[in-house]
Amino acid sequence: MKIRRPKSAPSRSSAKGSAAKAPATPRHRGGDRAEVHVSGAIPAPDGPFSRPIEVSQAEDKALRVKLSATQDECEALAKQDNLPAISNLTAQFEVTTAGRGIFLVTGEVRARVTQICVVSLDPFETDIVQAVELSFASPQDVERAEAAYAKRHEEDPDAEDIPEPPDPIINGRIDLGAVAAEQLVLGLDPYPRKPGAEFPVELSQVGEIAEVSPFAALAKLRKDATED
């Protein structure tokens, strides 16, 4: 599954002539919902957190799914993502059909993780809340959509309205656990700072290095201190 940035471009429904095109209104019956709570651990061939669902369950009505990672899965995810710890990870998704073999996954991922402050290097806990909006299609449709995406990007590299291809549906399934895991990564601050932590005044002597990387700035300060 590809890691995708949070949606800021126009919806994929604006694509023309692409397999990823989706009608504005999902084709399920209005107001109908099927709710599923998936809490049991499932062996994951491609990652430490796996909760596959059959897309056929969402063909006639929207499917609501709640996920929660076990302690062992949180520990495995923390190791995979180079985090000191993940104390909990939950997600709520709604899966709907948009016609033409396209399925939409929307919802939210929540987690409490421990990160290392780039200023003090102290571990601290922080809450992650990541909105999710993805589309899925058959591998064949994804391949065609990716070819169309590459062609349009080659023709106009600066275009901002090129819809991203959907993710693939594998053997009639979408692994919502893998979706939650990748969205957690997207929600992480690449330069986490503990509340109240500030760089020392001496960093002003480092010049432009501080703007490039806080790690480089701290390294230079330590080097200067050692030489003194």
C-alpha positions in Angstrom: 0.0 0.0 0.0 1.4 3.4 -1.0 1.9 6.1 1.6 -0.2 9.1 0.6 -0.2 12.6 1.7 -3.3 14.1 3.3 -5.8 15.2 0.8 -5.4 18.9 -0.3 -5.9 18.6 -4.0 -9.4 18.4 -5.6 -11.3 15.1 -5.1 -10.5 12.2 -7.4 -14.1 12.6 -8.7 -12.8 15.5 -10.8 -10.8 13.1 -13.0 -11.9 12.7 -16.6 -11.4 9.5 -18.5 -9.7 7.8 -15.5 -10.5 4.6 -13.8 -10.3 6.5 -10.5 -13.3 8.6 -11.4 -16.1 8.4 -8.8 -19.6 9.8 -8.8 -20.3 12.5 -6.2 -22.9 10.4 -4.5 -22.1 6.9 -3.3 -24.4 4.2 -4.7 -25.5 2.7 -1.3 -29.0 3.0 -0.1 -29.5 6.3 1.8 -29.3 5.9 5.6 -28.4 2.2 5.6 -25.4 1.2 7.7 -23.7 -2.0 8.7 -21.5 -1.7 11.7 -18.5 -4.0 12.5 -16.1 -3.9 15.4 -12.9 -5.6 14.5 -10.8 -6.0 17.6 -9.2 -9.5 17.3 -5.6 -9.8 16.1 -5.2 -11.2 12.6 -1.8 -12.4 11.3 -0.4 -9.8 9.0 1.6 -11.0 6.0 2.7 -7.4 5.1 2.8 -5.6 8.4 2.3 -5.8 12.2 -1.3 -4.5 12.1 -3.8 -6.2 9.7 -7.6 -6.0 9.6 -8.8 -7.0 6.2 -12.5 -6.6 5.2 -14.3 -7.9 2.2 -15.4 -5.0 -0.1 -18.5 -7.0 -1.0 -19.9 -6.1 2.4 -20.1 -2.5 1.3 -21.7 -3.0 -2.1 -25.3 -2.5 -0.9 -24.8 -0.4 2.2 -22.1 1.7 3.9 -19.9 -0.4 6.2 -18.7 1.2 9.5 -15.6 -0.4 11.0 -13.9 0.2 14.3 -10.4 -1.0 14.9 -8.1 -1.2 17.9 -4.5 -2.4 18.0 -3.4 -4.9 20.7 -0.5 -4.1 23.0 1.8 -6.5 20.9 0.7 -4.8 17.7 1.4 -1.3 19.2 4.9 -2.5 20.2 5.5 -3.9 16.7 4.3 -0.7 15.0 6.5 1.4 17.3 9.5 -0.6 16.4 8.6 -0.4 12.7 8.1 3.4 12.9 11.2 4.0 15.0 9.1 5.4 17.9 9.9 4.8 21.6 6.3 3.6 22.2 2.7 3.6 21.0 0.4 3.3 23.9 -2.8 2.9 21.9 -4.1 3.0 18.3 -7.7 3.1 17.2 -9.5 3.9 14.0 -13.1 4.4 12.8 -13.7 4.0 9.1 -16.7 4.0 6.7 -16.4 2.1 3.5 -18.8 2.9 0.7 -19.1 2.1 -3.0 -18.8 4.9 -5.5 -19.7 2.8 -8.5 -17.5 1.4 -11.3 -15.6 -0.8 -8.9 -14.4 2.1 -6.8 -14.7 2.0 -3.0 -14.1 5.0 -0.7 -12.6 4.7 2.8 -13.1 7.7 5.0 -12.7 8.2 8.7 -10.2 9.0 11.4 -7.1 7.4 13.1 -6.2 8.2 16.7 -3.1 7.2 18.6 -1.0 8.2 21.6 2.6 7.9 20.8 6.0 8.7 22.4 8.4 10.8 20.4 11.8 12.3 21.0 12.0 16.0 21.3 14.4 17.5 18.8 15.3 20.3 21.2 15.8 18.5 24.5 16.1 14.9 23.2 13.6 14.0 26.0 10.9 11.5 25.2 7.3 12.8 25.5 3.8 11.6 24.7 1.6 13.2 22.1 -1.8 12.5 20.6 -2.2 11.9 16.9 -5.5 12.6 15.1 -5.4 11.9 11.3 -8.3 12.3 8.9 -8.6 9.6 6.2 -10.0 9.9 2.7 -8.8 7.2 0.2 -10.2 5.4 -2.8 -9.6 1.7 -3.8 -10.0 -0.1 -7.0 -9.1 -3.4 -8.7 -5.3 -3.8 -9.5 -6.1 -3.5 -13.2 -7.9 -0.2 -12.7 -5.2 1.1 -10.5 -2.6 0.2 -13.2 -4.5 2.2 -15.8 -5.0 5.1 -13.4 -1.3 5.2 -12.6 -0.4 5.2 -16.2 -2.8 8.1 -16.8 -1.4 9.9 -13.8 2.2 9.5 -15.0 1.3 10.7 -18.5 -0.5 13.9 -17.2 2.3 14.6 -14.8 4.8 14.3 -17.6 2.8 16.6 -19.8 2.4 19.2 -17.0 4.7 18.6 -14.0 3.4 21.8 -12.2 -0.3 20.8 -12.5 -2.0 20.7 -9.1 -5.3 19.2 -10.2 -4.0 15.7 -11.2 -6.0 13.2 -9.2 -3.9 10.5 -7.5 -4.5 6.9 -8.5 -6.5 4.7 -6.0 -5.0 2.0 -3.9 -5.5 -1.6 -5.0 -8.1 -4.0 -3.7 -6.3 -7.3 -3.1 -8.3 -10.5 -3.6 -11.5 -8.6 -2.9 -10.2 -7.1 0.3 -9.0 -3.8 1.8 -6.7 -4.1 4.8 -8.0 -1.3 7.1 -5.3 -2.2 9.6 -2.6 -1.3 7.1 -4.5 1.9 6.2 -4.5 2.9 9.9 -0.8 2.1 10.2 0.2 4.2 7.2 -2.1 7.1 8.2 -0.4 7.1 11.7 2.9 7.7 10.0 1.5 10.6 8.0 0.2 12.1 11.2 3.6 12.1 12.9 5.5 15.4 13.3 8.9 14.9 11.6 10.5 17.4 14.0 8.6 16.8 17.3 9.0 19.4 20.0 8.0 18.9 23.6 5.6 21.6 24.8 7.6 24.4 26.2 11.0 23.3 24.8 13.0 26.0 23.2 16.3 26.0 21.4 19.1 27.7 23.5 20.1 31.3 22.7 23.5 30.1 21.5 21.8 28.6 18.4 21.8 32.2 17.0 25.6 31.7 16.6 25.0 28.7 14.4 23.5 30.8 11.6 21.7 29.1 8.7 22.4 25.6 10.0 19.6 26.0 12.5 17.2 26.7 9.6 18.3 23.6 7.7 18.1 21.1 10.5 17.8 21.3 14.3 19.8 18.1 14.6 22.7 19.7 12.7 22.5 22.8 14.8 22.7 20.8 18.1 25.6 18.7 16.7 27.6 21.8 15.9 27.0 23.3 19.4 28.2 20.1 21.0 31.2 20.0 18.7 32.1 23.6 19.6 31.7 22.8 23.3 34.0 19.9 23.0 36.7 21.9 21.2 36.5 24.6 23.9 
